[in-house]
Amino acid sequence: MRRLCCLAVLTLVSGCGVGFQDLPLGRTPDGDSYRLTLVFADAAGLPVGGKVKLGQAEVGRVSELRARDFRAEVVVAISAGVPLPAGTRAQIQVSSALGEQFVDLQPPPGPAAGTLADGGVIGVELTSGGPAVEDLLAAAGTMLNGAGLDQVRTIVAEANTALGGRSAQVKELFGQLDSLLASVDAHRGELTRAIDSVGALTTTVNDERATIEAGLTRLTPAIEVLNGHRGTLENLLGRVTTLSRVTGEALGKTEQDLLALVPQVRQLLGELGGLDTELGATLAKIAPFQENLARATPSDYLNVDGRLDVPNTLLPLLTGSPPPPPGSAPEPGALADFLARSAR
């Protein structure tokens, strides 16, 4: 009897070293499954036997956790009837604020090129850790301990001071801001085209950078030459200023002469207009005069004794002298002198 009691005590003591976590239960889903390895930067808090979900459905379990190359490798068992497309992402989530962590699988949105097979790996670039409850509680504690509330209280107080008694102005300001935003939205197409044009211009300038740099390099000697002749250019500009002033004075004097000539031209045009009715008959008499002149001239020359009567209004034009006062007789010999000079 004593030996039986000792055996029972030893059995109970040895059983204290065995826990539920050491039992191979809950590490694989029911039925057939295939294994995948998920590589996380950090998987602290994820339990072995934790759930693997696809949306709201449980599709597997966490079978093993191991570390390699300073990364966490999570081996999961997925039900054989749940194929996962290539490119599936994995994220560690928390079921509730105090709940356990699980692996959330997120298939790619588009069509995938194949599925993940047994022994496949989801790399660290496709995995991410979920929110850590302890970090969230620590941040909340820091804020509630006054780290940020004093600043928020100061901001609210300053805002109340600035806006106190100015509700009408603030309302008007928001109205103007709304109109401005509406105007900007109405010209969104023009703004987009302008930005696109600036982008195209920038691209063109960037593509022609070598040409622009070569042009600027070649422009440097020309600028140096101009800089060397700065004194000559300044002297030239001074002379141009003098020339402009003299030209302006000359044009001013010429303007007076032209204004004085206008009445004379008007008088000449009036006289020519008065001859309009006689011009046709005069031209008609020229043709028979030419025929009779040819018959009356048997040789190379002809003696003519005639009289040329030039009206007083045409005499100044022929002789270049100023016109006589109205009603006065023409100067004797003026036309004869003009004809004599012309004959020379």
Beta strands, then each sheet from edge to edge (+ up, - down):
strand 1: 33-40
strand 2: 51-54
strand 3: 57-68
strand 4: 71-79
strand 5: 89-94
strand 6: 101-106
strand 7: 120-122
strand 8: 127-128
sheet 1: 7+ 1+ 4- 3+ 2- 6- 5+ 8+
end
